[in-house]
């Protein structure tokens, strides 16, 4: 099993905080923020780590802050 898929299978989670507004950025970036679950500036969501999520975070890396969630 690839390392990234293994991380998702182990239940790793990431805390994603939107630190900059999507206003003035391409529609694709705004749509990506919405698909991650961020609805407005300073919104915070905790999501399961996966390769598809990592790709979305890479696209909007200048708009978000990502930190791992400590288990237990």
C-alpha positions as CSV (number, residue, x, y, z in Angstrom):
1,X,0.0,0.0,0.0
2,X,1.5,3.4,-0.9
3,X,2.5,5.6,2.0
4,X,-0.2,8.3,1.4
5,X,-2.9,5.7,1.2
6,X,-1.6,4.1,4.3
7,X,-1.8,7.4,6.2
8,X,-5.5,7.7,5.3
9,X,-6.1,4.1,6.3
10,X,-4.6,4.8,9.7
11,X,-7.1,7.6,10.3
12,X,-4.8,10.6,10.3
13,X,-6.6,13.9,10.3
14,X,-5.6,17.4,9.4
15,X,-6.8,20.7,10.8
16,X,-7.3,23.2,7.9
17,X,-7.8,26.9,8.6
18,X,-8.6,29.4,5.9
19,X,-6.2,32.3,6.5
20,X,-6.8,34.4,3.4
21,X,-10.0,35.2,1.5
22,X,-10.9,33.5,-1.8
23,X,-12.0,36.9,-3.2
24,X,-9.9,38.0,-6.1
25,X,-8.7,34.4,-6.8
26,X,-9.7,32.2,-9.7
27,X,-13.1,30.4,-9.4
28,X,-11.3,27.1,-9.4
29,X,-9.5,28.1,-6.1
30,X,-12.8,29.2,-4.5
31,X,-14.5,26.0,-5.6
32,X,-11.6,24.0,-4.0
33,X,-12.0,25.9,-0.7
34,X,-15.7,25.0,-0.7
35,X,-15.0,21.3,-1.5
36,X,-12.6,21.1,1.4
37,X,-15.4,22.5,3.6
38,X,-14.2,26.0,4.2
39,X,-17.1,28.5,3.9
40,X,-15.5,31.8,4.9
41,X,-12.3,33.5,6.0
42,X,-11.0,32.1,9.3
43,X,-13.1,29.0,9.1
44,X,-11.6,25.8,10.5
45,X,-12.4,22.2,9.5
46,X,-10.8,18.9,10.5
47,X,-10.7,16.4,7.6
48,X,-9.3,12.9,7.0
49,X,-5.9,12.9,5.3
50,X,-6.0,11.5,1.7
51,X,-4.1,11.9,-1.6
52,X,-7.1,13.8,-3.1
53,X,-7.2,16.2,-0.1
54,X,-3.4,16.8,-0.4
55,X,-3.9,17.8,-4.0
56,X,-6.6,20.2,-3.1
57,X,-4.5,21.7,-0.3
58,X,-1.6,22.1,-2.7
59,X,-3.8,24.1,-5.1
60,X,-4.8,26.6,-2.4
61,X,-1.7,26.4,-0.2
62,X,-1.4,30.2,-0.2
63,X,-4.9,30.6,1.3
64,X,-4.9,27.9,4.1
65,X,-2.9,26.8,7.1
66,X,-2.6,23.1,7.7
67,X,-1.7,21.4,11.0
68,X,-1.9,17.7,11.9
69,X,-4.4,16.7,14.6
70,X,-2.8,14.8,17.5
71,X,-4.7,11.6,18.3
72,X,-5.6,10.7,21.8
